[in-house]
Amino acid sequence: EPHPSSGFSLVTLNPEAKRRYRPTTERLQRALKAHTVATAADTKRSFRGPAARHGSSGGGVRVKAVCDCGRNVRVVPSVLAQAPIVCGGCGKPFRIPEAAVAVG
């Protein structure tokens, strides 16, 4: 029977399966606990991904940047200002169209 919110069925292990997979489930429980502890604290040392290396909050508004062949990417303008992002198709740098700059 599907779970009401996630759609997954409730699964229970029989005693033999519990015994067989006990080491694995214990390792998973320890890993989940360690992950929860590691990600619960909101400090300067918390992992925030690449945005932390750039001094960015990581929450900037992304705009569309285009290249000469028409491909586009979404990027925070301050990131694009740090260094060019070059298109693998045409080899030209992505740029923010003038209309987007005037609106922003």
MMTF fields as JSON, N, C-alpha, C and O atoms, coordinates in Angstrom:
{
  "mmtfVersion": "1.0.0",
  "mmtfProducer": "UNKNOWN",
  "numBonds": 415,
  "numAtoms": 416,
  "numGroups": 104,
  "numChains": 1,
  "numModels": 1,
  "chainsPerModel": [1],
  "groupsPerChain": [104],
  "chainIdList": ["A"],
  "bondAtomList": [4, 2, 8, 6, 12, 10, 16, 14, 20, 18, 24, 22, 28, 26, 32, 30, 36, 34, 40, 38, 44, 42, 48, 46, 52, 50, 56, 54, 60, 58, 64, 62, 68, 66, 72, 70, 76, 74, 80, 78, 84, 82, 88, 86, 92, 90, 96, 94, 100, 98, 104, 102, 108, 106, 112, 110, 116, 114, 120, 118, 124, 122, 128, 126, 132, 130, 136, 134, 140, 138, 144, 142, 148, 146, 152, 150, 156, 154, 160, 158, 164, 162, 168, 166, 172, 170, 176, 174, 180, 178, 184, 182, 188, 186, 192, 190, 196, 194, 200, 198, 204, 202, 208, 206, 212, 210, 216, 214, 220, 218, 224, 222, 228, 226, 232, 230, 236, 234, 240, 238, 244, 242, 248, 246, 252, 250, 256, 254, 260, 258, 264, 262, 268, 266, 272, 270, 276, 274, 280, 278, 284, 282, 288, 286, 292, 290, 296, 294, 300, 298, 304, 302, 308, 306, 312, 310, 316, 314, 320, 318, 324, 322, 328, 326, 332, 330, 336, 334, 340, 338, 344, 342, 348, 346, 352, 350, 356, 354, 360, 358, 364, 362, 368, 366, 372, 370, 376, 374, 380, 378, 384, 382, 388, 386, 392, 390, 396, 394, 400, 398, 404, 402, 408, 406, 412, 410],
  "bondOrderList": [1, 1, 1, 1, 1, 1, 1, 1, 1, 1, 1, 1, 1, 1, 1, 1, 1, 1, 1, 1, 1, 1, 1, 1, 1, 1, 1, 1, 1, 1, 1, 1, 1, 1, 1, 1, 1, 1, 1, 1, 1, 1, 1, 1, 1, 1, 1, 1, 1, 1, 1, 1, 1, 1, 1, 1, 1, 1, 1, 1, 1, 1, 1, 1, 1, 1, 1, 1, 1, 1, 1, 1, 1, 1, 1, 1, 1, 1, 1, 1, 1, 1, 1, 1, 1, 1, 1, 1, 1, 1, 1, 1, 1, 1, 1, 1, 1, 1, 1, 1, 1, 1, 1],
  "groupList": [{"groupName": "GLU", "atomNameList": ["N", "CA", "C", "O"], "elementList": ["N", "C", "C", "O"], "formalChargeList": [0, 0, 0, 0], "bondAtomList": [1, 0, 2, 1, 3, 2], "bondOrderList": [1, 1, 2], "singleLetterCode": "E", "chemCompType": "L-PEPTIDE LINKING"}, {"groupName": "PRO", "atomNameList": ["N", "CA", "C", "O"], "elementList": ["N", "C", "C", "O"], "formalChargeList": [0, 0, 0, 0], "bondAtomList": [1, 0, 2, 1, 3, 2], "bondOrderList": [1, 1, 2], "singleLetterCode": "P", "chemCompType": "L-PEPTIDE LINKING"}, {"groupName": "HIS", "atomNameList": ["N", "CA", "C", "O"], "elementList": ["N", "C", "C", "O"], "formalChargeList": [0, 0, 0, 0], "bondAtomList": [1, 0, 2, 1, 3, 2], "bondOrderList": [1, 1, 2], "singleLetterCode": "H", "chemCompType": "L-PEPTIDE LINKING"}, {"groupName": "SER", "atomNameList": ["N", "CA", "C", "O"], "elementList": ["N", "C", "C", "O"], "formalChargeList": [0, 0, 0, 0], "bondAtomList": [1, 0, 2, 1, 3, 2], "bondOrderList": [1, 1, 2], "singleLetterCode": "S", "chemCompType": "L-PEPTIDE LINKING"}, {"groupName": "GLY", "atomNameList": ["N", "CA", "C", "O"], "elementList": ["N", "C", "C", "O"], "formalChargeList": [0, 0, 0, 0], "bondAtomList": [1, 0, 2, 1, 3, 2], "bondOrderList": [1, 1, 2], "singleLetterCode": "G", "chemCompType": "PEPTIDE LINKING"}, {"groupName": "PHE", "atomNameList": ["N", "CA", "C", "O"], "elementList": ["N", "C", "C", "O"], "formalChargeList": [0, 0, 0, 0], "bondAtomList": [1, 0, 2, 1, 3, 2], "bondOrderList": [1, 1, 2], "singleLetterCode": "F", "chemCompType": "L-PEPTIDE LINKING"}, {"groupName": "LEU", "atomNameList": ["N", "CA", "C", "O"], "elementList": ["N", "C", "C", "O"], "formalChargeList": [0, 0, 0, 0], "bondAtomList": [1, 0, 2, 1, 3, 2], "bondOrderList": [1, 1, 2], "singleLetterCode": "L", "chemCompType": "L-PEPTIDE LINKING"}, {"groupName": "VAL", "atomNameList": ["N", "CA", "C", "O"], "elementList": ["N", "C", "C", "O"], "formalChargeList": [0, 0, 0, 0], "bondAtomList": [1, 0, 2, 1, 3, 2], "bondOrderList": [1, 1, 2], "singleLetterCode": "V", "chemCompType": "L-PEPTIDE LINKING"}, {"groupName": "THR", "atomNameList": ["N", "CA", "C", "O"], "elementList": ["N", "C", "C", "O"], "formalChargeList": [0, 0, 0, 0], "bondAtomList": [1, 0, 2, 1, 3, 2], "bondOrderList": [1, 1, 2], "singleLetterCode": "T", "chemCompType": "L-PEPTIDE LINKING"}, {"groupName": "ASN", "atomNameList": ["N", "CA", "C", "O"], "elementList": ["N", "C", "C", "O"], "formalChargeList": [0, 0, 0, 0], "bondAtomList": [1, 0, 2, 1, 3, 2], "bondOrderList": [1, 1, 2], "singleLetterCode": "N", "chemCompType": "L-PEPTIDE LINKING"}, {"groupName": "ALA", "atomNameList": ["N", "CA", "C", "O"], "elementList": ["N", "C", "C", "O"], "formalChargeList": [0, 0, 0, 0], "bondAtomList": [1, 0, 2, 1, 3, 2], "bondOrderList": [1, 1, 2], "singleLetterCode": "A", "chemCompType": "L-PEPTIDE LINKING"}, {"groupName": "LYS", "atomNameList": ["N", "CA", "C", "O"], "elementList": ["N", "C", "C", "O"], "formalChargeList": [0, 0, 0, 0], "bondAtomList": [1, 0, 2, 1, 3, 2], "bondOrderList": [1, 1, 2], "singleLetterCode": "K", "chemCompType": "L-PEPTIDE LINKING"}, {"groupName": "ARG", "atomNameList": ["N", "CA", "C", "O"], "elementList": ["N", "C", "C", "O"], "formalChargeList": [0, 0, 0, 0], "bondAtomList": [1, 0, 2, 1, 3, 2], "bondOrderList": [1, 1, 2], "singleLetterCode": "R", "chemCompType": "L-PEPTIDE LINKING"}, {"groupName": "TYR", "atomNameList": ["N", "CA", "C", "O"], "elementList": ["N", "C", "C", "O"], "formalChargeList": [0, 0, 0, 0], "bondAtomList": [1, 0, 2, 1, 3, 2], "bondOrderList": [1, 1, 2], "singleLetterCode": "Y", "chemCompType": "L-PEPTIDE LINKING"}, {"groupName": "GLN", "atomNameList": ["N", "CA", "C", "O"], "elementList": ["N", "C", "C", "O"], "formalChargeList": [0, 0, 0, 0], "bondAtomList": [1, 0, 2, 1, 3, 2], "bondOrderList": [1, 1, 2], "singleLetterCode": "Q", "chemCompType": "L-PEPTIDE LINKING"}, {"groupName": "ASP", "atomNameList": ["N", "CA", "C", "O"], "elementList": ["N", "C", "C", "O"], "formalChargeList": [0, 0, 0, 0], "bondAtomList": [1, 0, 2, 1, 3, 2], "bondOrderList": [1, 1, 2], "singleLetterCode": "D", "chemCompType": "L-PEPTIDE LINKING"}, {"groupName": "CYS", "atomNameList": ["N", "CA", "C", "O"], "elementList": ["N", "C", "C", "O"], "formalChargeList": [0, 0, 0, 0], "bondAtomList": [1, 0, 2, 1, 3, 2], "bondOrderList": [1, 1, 2], "singleLetterCode": "C", "chemCompType": "L-PEPTIDE LINKING"}, {"groupName": "ILE", "atomNameList": ["N", "CA", "C", "O"], "elementList": ["N", "C", "C", "O"], "formalChargeList": [0, 0, 0, 0], "bondAtomList": [1, 0, 2, 1, 3, 2], "bondOrderList": [1, 1, 2], "singleLetterCode": "I", "chemCompType": "L-PEPTIDE LINKING"}],
  "groupTypeList": [0, 1, 2, 1, 3, 3, 4, 5, 3, 6, 7, 8, 6, 9, 1, 0, 10, 11, 12, 12, 13, 12, 1, 8, 8, 0, 12, 6, 14, 12, 10, 6, 11, 10, 2, 8, 7, 10, 8, 10, 10, 15, 8, 11, 12, 3, 5, 12, 4, 1, 10, 10, 12, 2, 4, 3, 3, 4, 4, 4, 7, 12, 7, 11, 10, 7, 16, 15, 16, 4, 12, 9, 7, 12, 7, 7, 1, 3, 7, 6, 10, 14, 10, 1, 17, 7, 16, 4, 4, 16, 4, 11, 1, 5, 12, 17, 1, 0, 10, 10, 7, 10, 7, 4],
  "groupIdList": [1, 2, 3, 4, 5, 6, 7, 8, 9, 10, 11, 12, 13, 14, 15, 16, 17, 18, 19, 20, 21, 22, 23, 24, 25, 26, 27, 28, 29, 30, 31, 32, 33, 34, 35, 36, 37, 38, 39, 40, 41, 42, 43, 44, 45, 46, 47, 48, 49, 50, 51, 52, 53, 54, 55, 56, 57, 58, 59, 60, 61, 62, 63, 64, 65, 66, 67, 68, 69, 70, 71, 72, 73, 74, 75, 76, 77, 78, 79, 80, 81, 82, 83, 84, 85, 86, 87, 88, 89, 90, 91, 92, 93, 94, 95, 96, 97, 98, 99, 100, 101, 102, 103, 104],
  "secStructList": [7, 5, 7, 6, 6, 6, 7, 7, 5, 7, 7, 7, 7, 7, 2, 2, 2, 2, 2, 2, 2, 2, 2, 2, 2, 2, 2, 2, 2, 2, 2, 2, 2, 2, 2, 2, 2, 2, 2, 2, 7, 7, 1, 6, 6, 1, 7, 7, 6, 2, 2, 2, 2, 6, 6, 7, 7, 1, 7, 7, 7, 7, 3, 3, 3, 3, 7, 6, 6, 1, 7, 3, 3, 3, 3, 7, 2, 2, 2, 2, 2, 2, 1, 7, 7, 5, 7, 6, 6, 6, 7, 7, 5, 7, 5, 7, 7, 2, 2, 2, 2, 2, 2, 7],
  "xCoordList": [0.858, 0.0, 0.897, 1.804, 0.666, 1.51, 1.411, 0.374, 2.524, 2.554, 1.738, 1.813, 0.947, 0.067, 0.782, 0.229, 1.996, 2.632, 3.764, 3.945, 4.531, 5.682, 5.4, 6.146, 4.344, 4.022, 4.735, 4.409, 5.714, 6.428, 5.644, 4.919, 5.792, 5.135, 5.931, 7.157, 5.224, 5.861, 6.523, 5.885, 7.803, 8.547, 9.057, 9.623, 8.86, 9.399, 10.27, 10.03, 11.287, 12.188, 11.779, 11.394, 11.867, 11.619, 12.855, 13.901, 12.762, 13.896, 15.2, 16.271, 15.127, 16.338, 16.99, 18.21, 16.185, 16.727, 17.32, 18.367, 16.657, 17.203, 18.579, 19.503, 18.724, 20.005, 21.062, 22.185, 20.691, 21.638, 22.129, 23.315, 21.234, 21.59, 21.887, 22.062, 21.944, 22.199, 23.475, 23.414, 24.627, 25.823, 25.626, 26.092, 24.947, 24.7, 23.771, 24.037, 22.693, 21.759, 22.406, 22.125, 23.275, 23.973, 24.931, 25.021, 25.654, 26.547, 25.752, 26.169, 24.611, 23.77, 23.269, 23.255, 22.864, 22.399, 23.513, 23.276, 24.746, 25.88, 26.17, 26.445, 26.109, 26.365, 25.312, 25.64, 24.047, 22.979, 23.159, 22.951, 23.543, 23.759, 24.927, 24.829, 26.031, 27.193, 26.845, 27.272, 26.077, 25.666, 24.797, 24.972, 23.87, 22.993, 23.802, 23.568, 24.749, 25.597, 26.431, 26.553, 26.998, 27.873, 27.129, 27.707, 25.879, 25.143, 24.196, 23.568, 24.081, 23.137, 23.66, 22.88, 24.96, 25.529, 25.64, 26.099, 25.222, 25.324, 26.45, 26.211, 27.668, 28.834, 29.603, 29.283, 30.619, 31.463, 32.172, 32.521, 32.386, 33.092, 32.153, 32.612, 30.86, 29.921, 30.183, 30.519, 30.032, 30.217, 29.078, 27.905, 29.433, 28.425, 28.661, 27.974, 29.615, 29.883, 30.779, 31.381, 30.877, 31.787, 31.516, 32.436, 30.285, 29.97, 30.805, 31.137, 31.151, 31.931, 33.313, 33.859, 33.887, 35.222, 35.208, 36.243, 34.07, 33.976, 33.498, 33.366, 33.239, 32.73, 31.282, 30.797, 30.59, 29.196, 28.297, 28.688, 27.105, 26.147, 25.574, 24.992, 25.73, 25.183, 23.708, 23.092, 23.134, 21.709, 21.375, 20.264, 22.314, 22.082, 21.051, 20.744, 20.526, 19.538, 20.274, 21.141, 19.924, 20.575, 19.866, 18.639, 20.673, 20.136, 20.66, 21.617, 20.026, 20.448, 21.647, 21.614, 22.703, 23.867, 23.904, 23.637, 24.235, 24.228, 25.606, 26.422, 25.845, 27.08, 26.717, 25.542, 27.727, 27.481, 26.698, 26.051, 26.742, 26.013, 24.595, 23.867, 24.199, 22.831, 22.609, 21.493, 23.63, 23.474, 23.347, 23.787, 22.742, 22.608, 22.806, 22.619, 23.193, 23.344, 22.73, 22.62, 22.332, 21.85, 23.002, 23.63, 23.283, 24.441, 24.177, 23.426, 24.798, 24.743, 25.703, 26.855, 25.283, 26.154, 27.523, 28.521, 27.585, 28.878, 29.847, 31.059, 29.337, 30.2, 30.744, 31.925, 29.915, 30.356, 31.365, 32.247, 31.248, 32.182, 33.568, 34.558, 33.654, 34.945, 35.861, 37.071, 35.289, 36.064, 35.091, 33.952, 35.525, 34.621, 34.242, 35.032, 33.025, 32.578, 32.498, 31.739, 33.277, 33.418, 32.552, 32.505, 31.874, 31.016, 31.871, 32.848, 31.499, 32.198, 31.847, 32.556, 30.76, 30.338, 31.054, 31.61, 31.046, 31.63, 32.935, 33.631, 33.267, 34.514, 34.45, 35.463, 33.286, 33.125, 32.603, 31.94, 32.9, 32.42, 30.916, 30.354, 30.289, 28.891, 28.824, 29.718, 27.765, 27.573, 26.106, 25.232, 25.855, 24.479, 23.98, 24.586, 22.887, 22.359, 22.048, 21.685, 22.19, 21.967, 20.588, 20.463, 19.555, 18.194, 18.115, 17.433, 18.797, 18.77, 19.512, 19.109, 20.598, 21.367, 20.544, 20.557, 19.819, 19.021, 17.895, 17.56, 17.296, 16.196, 16.71, 16.092, 17.857, 18.397, 18.876, 19.367],
  "yCoordList": [-1.188, 0.0, 1.243, 1.338, 2.189, 3.383, 4.252, 4.32, 4.907, 5.87, 7.08, 7.477, 7.689, 8.788, 10.011, 10.679, 10.327, 11.541, 11.264, 12.025, 10.195, 9.968, 8.998, 8.958, 8.225, 7.274, 5.943, 4.996, 5.854, 4.598, 3.681, 4.141, 2.403, 1.433, 1.27, 1.38, 1.008, 0.733, -0.636, -1.626, -0.679, -1.931, -2.282, -1.434, -3.522, -4.005, -5.219, -5.968, -5.398, -6.53, -7.671, -7.454, -8.88, -10.037, -10.241, -9.653, -11.05, -11.232, -11.653, -11.18, -12.52, -12.963, -11.793, -11.632, -10.988, -9.831, -8.814, -8.229, -8.602, -7.69, -8.163, -7.358, -9.453, -9.998, -9.842, -9.412, -10.193, -10.157, -8.741, -8.54, -7.763, -6.394, -5.485, -4.279, -6.057, -5.246, -4.396, -3.2, -4.951, -4.106, -2.938, -1.827, -3.194, -2.141, -1.075, 0.116, -1.479, -0.484, 0.315, 1.504, -0.325, 0.417, 1.443, 2.565, 1.069, 2.032, 3.194, 4.348, 2.888, 3.955, 4.885, 6.102, 4.332, 5.161, 6.073, 7.251, 5.531, 6.357, 7.459, 8.598, 7.119, 8.116, 9.214, 10.393, 8.834, 9.838, 10.746, 11.957, 10.163, 10.96, 11.926, 13.1, 11.434, 12.291, 13.412, 14.552, 13.092, 14.112, 15.171, 16.365, 14.737, 15.676, 16.599, 17.807, 16.039, 16.85, 17.829, 19.0, 17.355, 18.189, 19.317, 20.376, 19.114, 20.135, 20.956, 21.889, 20.628, 21.345, 22.716, 23.662, 22.841, 24.11, 25.079, 24.708, 26.312, 27.344, 28.281, 29.331, 27.898, 28.696, 29.078, 28.625, 29.911, 30.301, 29.09, 29.091, 28.061, 26.885, 25.887, 24.872, 26.159, 25.251, 25.248, 26.282, 24.094, 24.002, 24.716, 24.448, 25.63, 26.345, 26.184, 26.811, 25.359, 25.146, 26.215, 26.993, 26.266, 27.191, 28.657, 29.472, 29.011, 30.414, 30.944, 32.13, 30.095, 30.527, 31.001, 31.922, 30.393, 30.784, 32.142, 32.804, 32.566, 33.83, 34.973, 36.102, 34.702, 35.743, 36.083, 37.139, 35.205, 35.431, 34.686, 33.665, 35.197, 34.508, 33.287, 32.418, 33.213, 32.097, 32.274, 31.402, 33.402, 33.594, 34.696, 35.227, 35.049, 36.131, 35.774, 34.602, 36.787, 36.587, 36.248, 36.996, 35.133, 34.705, 35.313, 35.399, 35.73, 36.28, 35.435, 34.676, 35.578, 34.813, 35.494, 36.691, 34.721, 35.191, 34.379, 33.177, 35.038, 34.381, 34.481, 35.33, 33.589, 33.647, 33.905, 34.06, 33.952, 34.27, 33.2, 33.51, 31.945, 30.897, 30.708, 29.837, 31.512, 31.461, 30.594, 30.548, 29.907, 29.124, 30.091, 31.238, 29.627, 30.505, 29.734, 28.52, 30.486, 29.955, 30.962, 32.144, 30.5, 31.391, 31.605, 30.646, 32.856, 33.171, 34.431, 35.311, 34.506, 35.718, 36.707, 36.347, 37.936, 38.89, 39.076, 39.231, 39.061, 39.262, 38.115, 38.329, 36.92, 35.786, 35.959, 35.709, 36.376, 36.599, 37.741, 37.735, 38.714, 39.842, 39.418, 40.079, 38.341, 37.894, 37.343, 37.569, 36.626, 36.029, 35.55, 35.208, 35.519, 35.074, 33.6, 32.777, 33.295, 31.913, 31.698, 32.379, 30.757, 30.582, 29.422, 28.361, 29.64, 28.625, 27.521, 27.794, 26.285, 25.153, 24.961, 24.255, 25.578, 25.44, 26.39, 25.966, 27.675, 28.669, 29.271, 29.972, 29.007, 29.528, 30.984, 31.557, 31.585, 32.997, 33.093, 32.175, 34.202, 34.35, 34.634, 35.279, 34.137, 34.468, 35.907, 36.373, 36.608, 38.001, 38.208, 37.509, 39.166, 39.501, 40.518, 41.579, 40.22, 41.171, 42.521, 42.588, 43.583, 44.945, 45.122, 45.808, 44.524, 44.672, 44.141, 44.731, 43.041, 42.466, 43.353, 43.459, 43.996, 44.88, 46.102, 46.542, 46.665, 47.866, 47.598, 48.465, 46.39, 46.047, 45.811, 46.266, 45.092, 44.704, 45.879, 45.742],
  "zCoordList": [0.0, 0.0, 0.0, 0.827, -0.902, -0.979, 0.275, 0.934, 0.576, 1.68, 1.251, 0.088, 2.161, 1.764, 1.194, 0.32, 1.66, 1.149, 0.17, -0.781, 0.375, -0.497, -1.636, -2.615, -1.521, -2.572, -2.445, -3.161, -1.534, -1.342, -0.421, 0.461, -0.63, 0.241, 1.529, 1.534, 2.61, 3.888, 3.798, 3.438, 4.128, 4.051, 5.436, 6.127, 5.843, 7.113, 6.827, 5.881, 7.667, 7.497, 8.417, 9.566, 7.896, 8.756, 9.638, 9.361, 10.679, 11.604, 10.915, 11.294, 9.927, 9.216, 8.469, 8.51, 7.797, 7.074, 8.046, 7.769, 9.184, 10.199, 10.653, 10.765, 10.915, 11.355, 10.26, 10.523, 9.047, 7.931, 7.644, 7.381, 7.691, 7.313, 8.5, 8.328, 9.711, 10.906, 10.778, 11.061, 10.367, 10.247, 9.276, 9.528, 8.191, 7.203, 7.754, 7.594, 8.397, 8.939, 10.059, 10.209, 10.855, 11.91, 11.318, 11.817, 10.249, 9.577, 8.998, 9.093, 8.401, 7.847, 8.945, 8.765, 10.067, 11.186, 11.684, 11.954, 11.809, 12.247, 11.238, 11.616, 9.958, 8.913, 8.936, 8.798, 9.11, 9.188, 10.397, 10.308, 11.523, 12.727, 12.527, 12.883, 11.958, 11.711, 10.74, 10.925, 9.714, 8.745, 9.413, 9.174, 10.242, 10.947, 11.846, 11.869, 12.583, 13.46, 12.631, 12.991, 11.532, 10.706, 10.009, 9.766, 9.689, 8.937, 9.792, 9.292, 11.071, 11.932, 12.337, 12.447, 12.559, 13.017, 11.85, 10.769, 12.066, 11.039, 11.446, 12.042, 11.123, 11.493, 10.247, 9.148, 10.416, 9.29, 8.695, 7.515, 9.504, 9.026, 8.343, 7.819, 8.342, 7.686, 6.185, 5.609, 5.557, 4.115, 3.402, 3.662, 2.5, 1.727, 0.241, -0.564, -0.136, -1.543, -2.128, -1.388, -3.456, -4.117, -3.804, -3.866, -3.471, -3.187, -2.035, -2.012, -1.085, 0.07, -0.355, 0.253, -1.381, -1.838, -2.518, -2.585, -3.02, -3.743, -2.861, -3.333, -1.599, -0.725, -1.021, -0.615, -1.72, -2.084, -1.114, -0.549, -0.928, -0.07, -0.766, -0.117, -2.079, -2.827, -3.137, -3.75, -2.716, -2.914, -3.902, -3.88, -4.769, -5.711, -6.758, -6.975, -7.396, -8.452, -9.742, -10.194, -10.316, -11.549, -12.753, -12.802, -13.716, -14.956, -16.113, -15.96, -17.258, -18.425, -19.071, -19.358, -19.297, -20.042, -21.335, -21.326, -22.445, -23.751, -24.4, -24.04, -25.371, -26.141, -27.599, -27.931, -28.471, -29.875, -30.63, -31.631, -30.172, -30.899, -30.36, -30.835, -29.375, -28.882, -27.66, -27.142, -27.185, -25.955, -24.792, -24.878, -23.699, -22.54, -21.245, -21.178, -20.218, -18.863, -17.909, -18.233, -16.739, -15.682, -14.724, -14.276, -14.409, -13.582, -12.767, -13.188, -11.602, -10.792, -11.446, -11.689, -11.742, -12.432, -11.783, -12.487, -10.449, -9.787, -10.081, -10.118, -10.288, -10.63, -12.041, -12.28, -12.966, -14.338, -14.402, -15.26, -13.511, -13.484, -12.993, -13.309, -12.235, -11.7, -12.785, -12.755, -13.735, -14.822, -15.884, -15.568, -17.146, -18.2, -18.06, -17.596, -18.468, -18.614, -20.12, -20.808, -20.627, -22.068, -22.556, -21.933, -23.669, -24.281, -24.892, -25.59, -24.627, -25.224, -26.685, -27.402, -27.14, -28.529, -29.465, -30.478, -29.132, -30.031, -29.503, -30.237, -28.249, -27.693, -27.274, -26.873, -27.359, -26.986, -25.557, -25.076, -24.876, -23.498, -23.443, -24.327, -22.386, -22.139, -21.655, -20.948, -22.034, -21.611, -21.276, -21.788, -20.421, -20.055, -21.07, -21.221, -21.769, -22.759, -22.115, -20.94, -22.886, -22.383, -21.758, -20.743, -22.335, -21.801, -20.375, -19.536, -20.087, -18.74, -17.756, -16.598, -18.201, -17.328, -16.973, -15.823, -17.952, -17.711, -16.73, -15.923, -16.787, -15.895, -14.491, -13.528, -14.344, -13.05, -12.306, -11.186]
}
